[in-house]
Amino acid sequence: MLDLVQVGFTQKTYGHKGEIKISMDLPLEALISEEQPFLFLQIIGSTVPYAVESYMELGEDYRVKFKYIESPEQASEYTHTPIYVERNRLPEDLFEEIPEDILRFTIVRHPDGKYIGQIEEILEYPQQYMLFVRSSNNQIHMIPWVESWIVALEPEAQIIKMQLPMGLGEEE
């Protein structure tokens, strides 16, 4: 059985040749090659491999022509569908290193020093690690491990100061 990871989704048809606009979490050129041109689409509950015949970058998205999909009518059957690749085709440097001993560390927002919570669990997701942080009112926040957000890591005090985007770690 294939070990597949979701890396994007199809959006809408594009043009008159059966092309589909897709959104990807990773650069498409890093995931396909002449030897491995396949992306897997979820069709009626099954993941089915489709060969990428050609593609073009559209800003942050792509316009993709899949082999054997020849018209906008055919392409419309594949819109708003998850896209998967085999896990072993993900770039090796995909995950940023995360210190193994930060479980139970406290997350503090920079620059105001607001207590966000304590790290209870760390899970590896396809694109990054995710910290599960419990706040003082028992609410769980999912905070992605993004090195550029880390302002300071203080092992002795078991504190991580992070500059978080607006709304992340806020109480509801």
Buried (B, 14 or more C-beta within 10 A) or exposed (E): EEEBBBBBBBBEBBEEBBBBBBBBBBEBEBBBEEEBBBBBBBEEEEBBBBEBBEBEEEEEBBBBBBEEBEEBEBBBEBBEBBBBBBEEBBEEEEBEEEEEEBEEBBBBBBEEEEEBBBBEEBEEEBBBBBBBBBBEEEEEBEBBBBEEBBEEBEEEEBBBBBEBEEEBBEEE
